[in-house]
């Protein structure tokens, strides 16, 4: 009798397992009897030839590669930031307006905004703060009607100081966004 009950228990247990289960890679599937949700099959609306192509999100934007660079042309319009800030100071908004005027007068040119920091803070923090400063200057240009595709950004963090001393005067000079004029090859 015990043998009969064991065989009927095993037979009943085997009949409840679903067939043709596909594993989900990267996860552990719970046993089917624990998962109360039924499997739902949805039809694929695309044939093999119609499947949309997945384009990977770029990890780095190429910008205006191979364009001539002139870091001196807009040197007088460098924007300086307050300590630990990425807000464009009111006193420097006229500099951004001048850069926007330059871009309007030179429709083939573009600019790269280079965000910089002083040496205080970790390398990662300064890289992030430099990026926020470059983006703030870029957004100010876009707000003045400049096409965003004409403005590249990069952060140098603390890597490109204009003053290498270790004091307040030097740190004030190094908290900045520089504008580099970019012109197409052959122009």
NUMARFI-650385 format. One line per 3 residues: their letters; for each residue x, y, z of C-alpha. Coordinates in pm, whole numbers. Example, Ala and Ser with C-alpha at 12.3 -4.5 7.8 and 13.67 -1.06 7.14 Angstrom:
% NUMARFI-650385
as> 1230/-450/780  1367/-106/714
END
This chain:
% NUMARFI-650385
xxx> 0/0/0  285/239/83  446/156/-250
xxx> 122/235/-433  88/571/-258  449/663/-339
xxx> 403/576/-706  78/773/-732  244/1071/-556
xxx> 539/1064/-799  311/1028/-1100  90/1316/-984
xxx> 397/1535/-919  538/1473/-1266  218/1565/-1446
xxx> 212/1921/-1307  546/2030/-1453  506/2241/-1769
xxx> 680/2130/-2086  910/2332/-2318  1007/2600/-2061
xxx> 1266/2853/-2183  1515/2988/-1931  1549/3363/-1875
xxx> 1919/3434/-1896  2071/3625/-1609  1801/3526/-1360
xxx> 1695/3224/-1162  1347/3104/-1250  1129/3002/-956
xxx> 978/2656/-978  658/2661/-1186  439/2570/-888
xxx> 563/2882/-704  496/3117/-999  119/3193/-1001
xxx> 136/3396/-1327  52/3199/-1641  281/3228/-1940
xxx> 134/3457/-2205  250/3428/-2563  225/3748/-2766
xxx> 256/3729/-3142  558/3895/-3300  424/4163/-3537
xxx> 750/4164/-3739  884/3910/-3981  1255/3827/-3960
xxx> 1333/4086/-4231  1121/4357/-4069  1277/4343/-3722
xxx> 1386/4691/-3619  1761/4736/-3594  1878/4822/-3244
xxx> 2128/5106/-3253  2350/5119/-2944  2345/5441/-2747
xxx> 2679/5615/-2801  2900/5631/-2497  3098/5917/-2643
xxx> 2979/6185/-2880  3221/6249/-3164  3131/6618/-3198
xxx> 3309/6808/-3470  3602/6573/-3524  3874/6684/-3763
xxx> 3759/7047/-3746  4026/7316/-3704  4046/7450/-3347
xxx> 4117/7805/-3241  4134/7839/-2862  4243/8206/-2875
xxx> 3964/8363/-3081  3709/8372/-2795  3959/8376/-2507
xxx> 3825/8710/-2378  3482/8552/-2324  3582/8286/-2072
xxx> 3309/8241/-1811  3421/8213/-1448  3216/8031/-1186
xxx> 3173/8059/-812  3321/7789/-589  3134/7456/-624
xxx> 2882/7608/-866  2778/7550/-1225  2541/7846/-1245
xxx> 2648/8104/-1502  2706/8425/-1304  2494/8723/-1405
xxx> 2814/8921/-1457  2930/8674/-1726  2605/8639/-1922
xxx> 2717/8919/-2156  3020/8703/-2248  2791/8420/-2354
xxx> 2582/8670/-2553  2903/8775/-2733  2983/8411/-2816
xxx> 2628/8372/-2950  2675/8685/-3165  2999/8538/-3300
xxx> 2822/8213/-3395  2540/8402/-3565  2797/8599/-3768
xxx> 2987/8280/-3859  2724/8023/-3961  2983/7758/-4059
xxx> 3162/7771/-3724  3091/7577/-3408  3230/7598/-3056
xxx> 3349/7354/-2794  3279/7456/-2437  3551/7326/-2205
xxx> 3448/7299/-1840  3726/7336/-1583  3765/7331/-1205
xxx> 4019/7423/-944  4225/7151/-778  4006/7108/-472
xxx> 3773/6808/-467  3820/6456/-597  3905/6392/-959
xxx> 3562/6236/-1020  3377/6524/-856  3575/6784/-1049
xxx> 3517/6599/-1377  3143/6603/-1306  3143/6969/-1199
xxx> 3339/7065/-1512  3079/6885/-1721  2795/7071/-1547
xxx> 2975/7402/-1611  3023/7325/-1980  2659/7218/-2012
xxx> 2539/7534/-1832  2728/7752/-2081  2595/7541/-2369
xxx> 2237/7574/-2246  2283/7950/-2216  2393/7961/-2581
xxx> 2098/7745/-2685  1871/7977/-2487  2000/8263/-2704
xxx> 1895/8079/-3021  2213/7890/-3111  2150/7543/-3255
xxx> 2263/7284/-2998  2436/7086/-3275  2688/7368/-3308
xxx> 2802/7347/-2946  3020/7060/-2821  3109/7017/-2456
xxx> 3391/6852/-2269  3506/6846/-1908  3870/6864/-1813
xxx> 3800/6878/-1441  4117/7003/-1272  4351/6883/-1551
xxx> 4402/7216/-1736  4466/7494/-1485  4554/7838/-1620
xxx> 4720/7921/-1287  4909/7644/-1106  4946/7823/-773
xxx> 4757/7689/-470  4565/7992/-348  4229/8166/-381
xxx> 4338/8387/-672  4452/8086/-877  4146/7879/-788
xxx> 3919/8163/-901  4090/8170/-1244  4066/7792/-1283
xxx> 3689/7767/-1220  3586/7840/-1576  3433/7749/-1910
xxx> 3647/7823/-2216  3515/7856/-2572  3717/7703/-2856
xxx> 3617/7800/-3210  3578/7505/-3447  3581/7546/-3824
xxx> 3515/7277/-4086  3810/7119/-4264  3919/7321/-4564
x> 3749/7644/-4453
END
